[in-house]
Amino acid sequence: MRYKMLLLAGAVGAILCAPASQAAELKLLTAGAFKSTVVALLPEYEKASGNKVSVENDTVGALMKRIEAGENFDVVVMTPETVDQLTGKGKVASGSRTNIARVGVGVMVKEGAAKPDISTVDAFKKAVLDAKSVSFIDPASGGSSGIYVEKLLERLGIADQVKPKEKLKQGGYVADYIESGQAELGIHQISEILPHAGVTLVGPLPKEIQNYTVYAAGIGAGTQHGDAAKGLIASLTGPSAQALFKTKGMEPGGN
């Protein structure tokens, strides 16, 4: 009898210890505007799964270089194009790409400053030309919004006039330059503007020149936690995530 009791106690102990022993520690690489959303969603995922997630954020271009150089990860959130490129190079598991959300580009000024008119393409051009300084992500850093803004200014025929007063941000938040007064007008993804109390979103770019960045997730080809990685991606597309996207200026799905 005592032997059976010991066996039963051992079995119960194993069951109770199983979740802890099976808990995974995941590494999530995320690009640009999606970081704040991921960080806000992680507590719910970690509580429900028992897994832990560490998040590292960088520009799309920088993440591509890191992954191509051999950095290990479990899940990556980038643009669909770059996820597909990494899949082709054997860095992301084939068939794992999931489009999560999309975000448009907006214009910001310092809190309390007058909002310029950007309701039309011509009004936007005037606002940019009238500003004493304009900040956006340095295209050379690989940030998708900065690359788009640079091409947009060229397309609008004002790149040469704007260049002398550009205050390019090397990744991170353009809002930092606006809040500190280093730049008067900022152009960045809307989800990177809304969280900052020291700046005011003037509005999105006019629809004729709006550009959406779609964020997609992929599972690292070398992950040892495939099921946990799938669960993490599922949490980024669930009801809680979709509700959060809207508060952060994102649109769920991103298709």
C-alpha positions as CSV (number, residue, x, y, z in Angstrom):
1,M,0.0,0.0,0.0
2,R,2.8,2.4,0.9
3,Y,4.5,1.6,-2.4
4,K,1.3,2.4,-4.3
5,M,0.9,5.7,-2.4
6,L,4.4,6.7,-3.3
7,L,3.8,5.9,-6.9
8,L,0.6,8.0,-6.9
9,A,2.3,10.9,-5.2
10,G,5.1,10.7,-7.8
11,A,2.6,10.7,-10.6
12,V,0.7,13.7,-9.2
13,G,4.0,15.5,-8.7
14,A,4.9,14.9,-12.3
15,I,1.6,16.3,-13.5
16,L,2.0,19.4,-11.4
17,C,5.5,20.0,-12.6
18,A,4.8,19.3,-16.3
19,P,3.6,22.8,-17.3
20,A,6.8,24.4,-15.8
21,S,9.1,21.9,-17.5
22,Q,7.3,22.2,-20.8
23,A,7.2,26.0,-20.7
24,A,9.1,27.6,-23.6
25,E,11.2,30.7,-23.7
26,L,10.6,32.3,-27.1
27,K,12.5,35.0,-28.9
28,L,10.4,37.4,-30.9
29,L,12.0,39.8,-33.4
30,T,9.7,42.6,-34.4
31,A,10.1,45.5,-36.8
32,G,9.2,49.2,-36.3
33,A,5.7,50.1,-35.5
34,F,4.6,46.7,-34.3
35,K,6.6,46.6,-31.1
36,S,4.2,48.4,-28.8
37,T,1.4,46.2,-29.9
38,V,3.3,43.0,-29.3
39,V,4.4,44.2,-25.8
40,A,0.8,45.0,-24.9
41,L,-0.4,41.6,-26.0
42,L,2.3,39.5,-24.4
43,P,1.0,39.4,-20.8
44,E,-2.2,37.7,-21.8
45,Y,-0.3,35.1,-24.0
46,E,2.3,34.4,-21.3
47,K,-0.4,33.9,-18.6
48,A,-2.5,31.6,-20.8
49,S,0.4,29.5,-22.1
50,G,3.0,29.6,-19.3
51,N,5.6,30.5,-21.9
52,K,7.9,33.5,-21.7
53,V,8.7,35.8,-24.6
54,S,11.6,38.2,-25.0
55,V,11.1,40.9,-27.6
56,E,13.8,42.6,-29.7
57,N,13.0,45.5,-32.0
58,D,14.8,46.9,-35.0
59,T,14.2,48.2,-38.5
60,V,13.2,45.8,-41.2
61,G,16.5,46.3,-42.9
62,A,18.5,45.7,-39.8
63,L,16.5,42.6,-38.9
64,M,17.1,41.2,-42.3
65,K,20.8,41.5,-41.9
66,R,20.8,40.0,-38.4
67,I,18.8,37.0,-39.5
68,E,20.8,36.5,-42.7
69,A,23.9,36.5,-40.5
70,G,22.5,33.6,-38.6
71,E,20.7,35.0,-35.6
72,N,18.3,32.5,-34.0
73,F,14.7,33.4,-33.3
74,D,11.3,31.7,-32.8
75,V,9.0,34.3,-34.4
76,V,9.6,37.3,-36.5
77,V,7.2,40.1,-37.4
78,M,8.1,42.1,-40.5
79,T,6.6,43.0,-43.8
80,P,5.1,40.1,-45.9
81,E,7.8,40.6,-48.6
82,T,10.7,40.3,-46.2
83,V,9.1,37.2,-44.5
84,D,8.8,35.6,-47.9
85,Q,12.4,36.5,-48.7
86,L,13.6,34.9,-45.5
87,T,11.4,31.8,-46.3
88,G,13.2,31.5,-49.6
89,K,16.5,31.6,-47.8
90,G,15.5,28.9,-45.4
91,K,15.4,31.2,-42.4
92,V,11.6,31.2,-41.9
93,A,9.5,28.0,-42.0
94,S,7.7,27.5,-45.2
95,G,3.9,28.1,-45.0
96,S,4.1,29.8,-41.6
97,R,3.6,33.4,-42.8
98,T,0.5,35.0,-41.3
99,N,-0.6,38.6,-42.2
100,I,-1.5,40.3,-38.9
101,A,-2.3,44.0,-39.4
102,R,-1.6,47.1,-41.4
103,V,-0.8,50.7,-40.5
104,G,-0.9,54.0,-42.5
105,V,1.4,57.0,-42.3
106,G,0.5,60.1,-40.4
107,V,1.7,63.6,-39.7
108,M,2.4,65.0,-36.2
109,V,3.3,68.2,-34.4
110,K,4.4,69.0,-30.9
111,E,1.5,69.0,-28.3
112,G,-0.1,72.4,-28.2
113,A,1.3,73.5,-31.6
114,A,-1.0,74.6,-34.4
115,K,-2.1,71.8,-36.7
116,P,-1.4,72.4,-40.4
117,D,-3.9,71.5,-43.0
118,I,-3.0,68.2,-44.6
119,S,-6.5,67.3,-46.0
120,T,-5.4,67.3,-49.6
121,V,-2.1,66.5,-51.4
122,D,-1.5,70.2,-52.2
123,A,-2.2,71.1,-48.5
124,F,0.2,68.4,-47.4
125,K,2.9,69.7,-49.7
126,K,2.4,73.2,-48.4
127,A,2.6,72.0,-44.8
128,V,5.9,70.3,-45.4
129,L,7.3,73.3,-47.3
130,D,6.2,75.7,-44.6
131,A,7.6,73.7,-41.7
132,K,11.0,75.0,-40.4
133,S,12.2,71.4,-40.1
134,V,10.8,67.9,-41.0
135,S,11.6,64.6,-39.4
136,F,11.1,61.0,-40.6
137,I,13.0,57.8,-40.3
138,D,16.3,57.7,-42.1
139,P,15.7,55.6,-45.3
140,A,19.3,54.3,-45.0
141,S,18.4,52.6,-41.7
142,G,15.9,50.4,-43.5
143,G,12.7,51.7,-41.9
144,S,9.8,51.2,-44.3
145,S,8.1,54.5,-43.5
146,G,11.3,56.5,-44.1
147,I,11.9,54.8,-47.4
148,Y,8.3,55.6,-48.5
149,V,8.5,59.3,-47.3
150,E,11.8,59.8,-49.2
151,K,10.2,58.5,-52.4
152,L,7.0,60.5,-51.8
153,L,8.8,63.8,-51.5
154,E,10.6,63.0,-54.8
155,R,7.3,62.1,-56.4
156,L,5.7,65.4,-55.2
157,G,8.7,67.3,-56.6
158,I,9.7,68.9,-53.3
159,A,12.6,66.6,-52.2
160,D,15.3,69.2,-53.0
161,Q,13.5,71.9,-51.1
162,V,12.9,69.7,-48.0
163,K,16.4,68.1,-47.8
164,P,18.2,71.0,-46.2
165,K,15.7,71.0,-43.3
166,E,15.4,67.2,-42.8
167,K,16.0,65.8,-39.3
168,L,16.4,62.1,-40.1
169,K,15.9,59.7,-37.2
170,Q,18.1,56.6,-37.0
171,G,15.3,54.2,-36.1
172,G,13.1,54.4,-33.0
173,Y,10.4,57.1,-32.7
174,V,10.3,60.3,-34.9
175,A,8.0,61.6,-32.1
176,D,11.2,62.0,-29.9
177,Y,12.4,64.7,-32.2
178,I,9.1,66.5,-32.3
179,E,8.6,66.3,-28.6
180,S,12.1,67.7,-27.9
181,G,11.7,70.5,-30.4
182,Q,14.4,69.2,-32.7
183,A,11.9,69.1,-35.6
184,E,8.6,70.9,-36.2
185,L,6.8,68.4,-38.4
186,G,7.0,64.7,-38.1
187,I,6.0,62.0,-40.6
188,H,5.7,58.4,-39.3
189,Q,3.4,55.4,-39.0
190,I,0.3,56.4,-37.0
191,S,0.9,53.6,-34.4
192,E,4.2,55.2,-33.7
193,I,2.6,58.6,-33.1
194,L,-0.4,57.8,-30.9
195,P,1.4,56.4,-27.8
196,H,3.4,59.6,-27.3
197,A,1.8,62.1,-25.0
198,G,4.1,65.0,-26.1
199,V,2.9,65.0,-29.7
200,T,-0.4,65.4,-31.5
201,L,-1.5,63.4,-34.5
202,V,-2.5,65.9,-37.2
203,G,-4.0,63.1,-39.2
204,P,-3.3,60.5,-41.8
205,L,-1.8,61.3,-45.2
206,P,-4.4,62.0,-47.9
207,K,-5.7,58.8,-49.4
208,E,-4.1,59.6,-52.8
209,I,-0.6,59.3,-51.2
210,Q,-1.3,57.1,-48.3
211,N,0.9,54.1,-47.8
212,Y,0.2,51.1,-45.7
213,T,2.8,48.9,-44.1
214,V,1.5,45.4,-43.6
215,Y,2.9,43.3,-40.7
216,A,3.2,39.6,-41.1
217,A,4.6,36.9,-38.7
218,G,6.7,33.9,-39.6
219,I,8.1,31.1,-37.5
220,G,11.9,30.6,-37.4
221,A,13.0,27.6,-39.4
222,G,15.4,26.6,-36.6
223,T,13.0,27.0,-33.7
224,Q,12.8,24.2,-31.1
225,H,9.3,25.5,-30.0
226,G,7.1,25.2,-33.1
227,D,3.8,24.7,-31.3
228,A,4.5,27.5,-28.9
229,A,5.5,29.8,-31.8
230,K,2.2,28.9,-33.5
231,G,0.3,29.8,-30.4
232,L,2.1,33.1,-30.1
233,I,1.1,34.0,-33.7
234,A,-2.5,32.9,-33.0
235,S,-2.5,35.3,-30.0
236,L,-1.5,38.2,-32.3
237,T,-4.5,37.6,-34.5
238,G,-7.1,36.8,-31.9
239,P,-10.0,39.0,-30.6
240,S,-7.9,40.8,-28.0
241,A,-5.3,41.7,-30.6
242,Q,-7.9,43.0,-33.1
243,A,-9.4,45.3,-30.5
244,L,-6.0,46.6,-29.5
245,F,-5.0,47.3,-33.1
246,K,-7.8,49.8,-33.5
247,T,-6.7,51.8,-30.4
248,K,-3.2,51.9,-31.8
249,G,-4.2,53.2,-35.3
250,M,-3.8,49.8,-37.0
251,E,-6.3,47.8,-39.1
252,P,-6.6,44.1,-38.3
253,G,-5.7,41.5,-41.0
254,G,-3.6,43.6,-43.3
255,N,-4.6,41.8,-46.5
